[in-house]
Amino acid sequence: MKITKICCIGAGYVGGPTMAVIAQKCPEIKVTVVDLNEERIAAWNDENIDNIPIYEPGLDKVVAEARGRNLFFSTDVEKAIDEAQIIFISVNTPTKTYGKGKGMAADLKYIELCARQIARVAKDNKIVVEKSTLPVRTAEAIKSILDNTGNGVQFQILSNPEFLAEGTAVEDLLNPDRILIGGDSTPEGQKAIQALVDVYSNWVDADKILTTNVWSSELSKLTANAFLAQRISSINAMSELCEKTGADVNEVAKAIGMDSRIGSKFLKASVGFGGSCFQKDILNLVYIAKSYGLNEVADYWEQVIIMNDHQKRRFSNNIVQTLYNTVADKKITFLGWAFKKDTNDTRESAAIYVADDLINENAKIAVFDPKVSRKKVLADLDYLETRTPSSNERNVLSFDSPYDACANSHAIAVLTEWDEFIQYDWLKIYDSMQKPAFVFDGRNILNGPALEAIGFIYQGIGS
Ligand SMILES: NC(=O)c1ccc[n+]([C@@H]2O[C@H](COP(=O)([O-])OP(=O)(O)OC[C@H]3O[C@@H](n4cnc5c(N)ncnc54)[C@H](O)[C@@H]3O)[C@@H](O)[C@H]2O)c1
């Protein structure tokens, strides 16, 4: 089957960049990305390429090349479904906030809405691709909806989870470690798999395209995120022990990372992981394990989240304790709000929880992040519902310049590892601050001895 038309439902952090790269690499395929969010689609279509809604290094160039040629962003979901041979579902699958599985299970209402809409609109055979991260066996539910409410057309469901990391999404999409495609073993299933393999083959080597059964593919994505998050919680657990024993977590990480069985990546101690995926996907894994009665499996993975929450709280507690057990009315400057560098995504960022703790202690939080607006910072805090929006507004100060953000503050907390923080004029910052001037480096990116030579009291994680 020659694929000439693709549609993707969901123009978010996954749908937008993924489809932009497919369009760039496959100029003969028309790629339409649709979303219900009119503001988001308008931003993707903004003439000024700097205004596209997602910040990722290199994404602007890819979009600029393909947009209007074979890459289109639209709110007309039905038309795009009707035209496409392959429909990617790339909508959000957040943790449920109500009912059974509240706080753990993935909320599949957006997925189900997509399935029902596809069933209603499709007039010819379609390949439906799960791009969103989904609980194992979701394809069964999607198939049931499509087969029972459709217009008698044939649907093939594939699982094709996305492994990109925010901040390096374009690079990851252009040079993926692997592409994973799960499908049925039937001849029709195999034909559908081949159609999607052919799309990726335009730029990905054959030996990096893995095909599996649907359930392995669905579960591999949850497993990958669980393993990645587990490494962070593991090194963070050791960071606390390092602080008590005089060991240095950076030295420990280097020593163990040189063991080829362990490897050096994802061993950086920090204030804790954030992002929309790790926590949600592990909670989902825990929920699935529990639902099969596998309580030991569930408890094992839940500990990764417990450790991460502990690390965030430990960071804010340490700030309070170090600042003589009170931060009331003290200005504490946050360098960074995004959950990691090179993205404007703040979902589940450690900064949100640390700020919430410190505001509970009546601190004034001054935020500077190169890519995150005050509006977003306040929305993140309001979402927690710890206090009223006007109270958050009073306690959060925002600045366009890092130097203004740091002036007069009692302490600086580094919450995101943006490269530019390393280059700042730290002497100028020191001179503008209250004394003693504290730096709490939640990412271990600053040169501690150099800051101490200036006069700062510097604390990293795990040393
Ligand atoms: N963000 C990541 O780094 C990442 C990486 C790999 C996988 N994933 C997974 O990919 C999925 C999407 O994540 P994201 O970060 O892109 O989410 P997102 O919230 O940025 O984007 C999802 C988009 O889907 C839209 N949407 C929801 N329901 C819709 C509907 N019925 N019709 C049209 N549009 C609809 C929303 O308006 C939103 O713009 C999730 O399952 C996530 O777990 C995310």
PDBQT file of the ligand as one rigid body, heavy atoms in Angstrom, charges set to zero:
ROOT
HETATM    1  N1  LIG A 501       5.807  14.771  25.764  1.00  0.00    +0.000 N 
HETATM    2  C1  LIG A 501       6.667  13.775  25.581  1.00  0.00    +0.000 C 
HETATM    3  O1  LIG A 501       7.887  13.938  25.717  1.00  0.00    +0.000 OA
HETATM    4  C2  LIG A 501       6.175  12.424  25.164  1.00  0.00    +0.000 A 
HETATM    5  C3  LIG A 501       7.085  11.487  24.699  1.00  0.00    +0.000 A 
HETATM    6  C4  LIG A 501       6.625  10.249  24.286  1.00  0.00    +0.000 A 
HETATM    7  C5  LIG A 501       5.273   9.958  24.379  1.00  0.00    +0.000 A 
HETATM    8  N2  LIG A 501       4.394  10.868  24.866  1.00  0.00    +0.000 N 
HETATM    9  C6  LIG A 501       2.965  10.529  24.908  1.00  0.00    +0.000 C 
HETATM   10  O2  LIG A 501       2.341  11.115  23.771  1.00  0.00    +0.000 OA
HETATM   11  C7  LIG A 501       1.002  11.510  24.097  1.00  0.00    +0.000 C 
HETATM   12  C8  LIG A 501       0.819  12.986  23.804  1.00  0.00    +0.000 C 
HETATM   13  O3  LIG A 501       1.701  13.731  24.639  1.00  0.00    +0.000 OA
HETATM   14  P1  LIG A 501       1.977  15.267  24.398  1.00  0.00    +0.000 P 
HETATM   15  O4  LIG A 501       3.064  15.646  25.330  1.00  0.00    +0.000 OA
HETATM   16  O5  LIG A 501       2.127  15.529  22.934  1.00  0.00    +0.000 OA
HETATM   17  O6  LIG A 501       0.584  15.885  24.898  1.00  0.00    +0.000 OA
HETATM   18  P2  LIG A 501       0.032  17.357  24.661  1.00  0.00    +0.000 P 
HETATM   19  O7  LIG A 501      -0.921  17.619  25.756  1.00  0.00    +0.000 OA
HETATM   20  O8  LIG A 501       1.172  18.291  24.399  1.00  0.00    +0.000 OA
HETATM   21  O9  LIG A 501      -0.781  17.257  23.284  1.00  0.00    +0.000 OA
HETATM   22  C9  LIG A 501      -1.959  16.526  23.124  1.00  0.00    +0.000 C 
HETATM   23  C10 LIG A 501      -2.890  17.327  22.213  1.00  0.00    +0.000 C 
HETATM   24  O10 LIG A 501      -4.021  16.520  21.887  1.00  0.00    +0.000 OA
HETATM   25  C11 LIG A 501      -5.134  17.380  21.734  1.00  0.00    +0.000 C 
HETATM   26  N3  LIG A 501      -6.378  16.599  21.801  1.00  0.00    +0.000 N 
HETATM   27  C12 LIG A 501      -6.889  15.926  22.862  1.00  0.00    +0.000 A 
HETATM   28  N4  LIG A 501      -8.020  15.301  22.510  1.00  0.00    +0.000 NA
HETATM   29  C13 LIG A 501      -8.247  15.590  21.207  1.00  0.00    +0.000 A 
HETATM   30  C14 LIG A 501      -9.259  15.224  20.282  1.00  0.00    +0.000 A 
HETATM   31  N5  LIG A 501     -10.259  14.410  20.636  1.00  0.00    +0.000 N 
HETATM   32  N6  LIG A 501      -9.179  15.711  19.028  1.00  0.00    +0.000 NA
HETATM   33  C15 LIG A 501      -8.166  16.518  18.659  1.00  0.00    +0.000 A 
HETATM   34  N7  LIG A 501      -7.167  16.880  19.492  1.00  0.00    +0.000 NA
HETATM   35  C16 LIG A 501      -7.203  16.423  20.751  1.00  0.00    +0.000 A 
HETATM   36  C17 LIG A 501      -4.981  18.376  22.853  1.00  0.00    +0.000 C 
HETATM   37  O11 LIG A 501      -5.700  19.558  22.582  1.00  0.00    +0.000 OA
HETATM   38  C18 LIG A 501      -3.456  18.603  22.852  1.00  0.00    +0.000 C 
HETATM   39  O12 LIG A 501      -3.089  19.725  22.068  1.00  0.00    +0.000 OA
HETATM   40  C19 LIG A 501       0.804  11.127  25.564  1.00  0.00    +0.000 C 
HETATM   41  O13 LIG A 501       0.210   9.866  25.623  1.00  0.00    +0.000 OA
HETATM   42  C20 LIG A 501       2.227  11.052  26.084  1.00  0.00    +0.000 C 
HETATM   43  O14 LIG A 501       2.321  10.166  27.173  1.00  0.00    +0.000 OA
HETATM   44  C21 LIG A 501       4.826  12.105  25.233  1.00  0.00    +0.000 A 
ENDROOT
TORSDOF 0
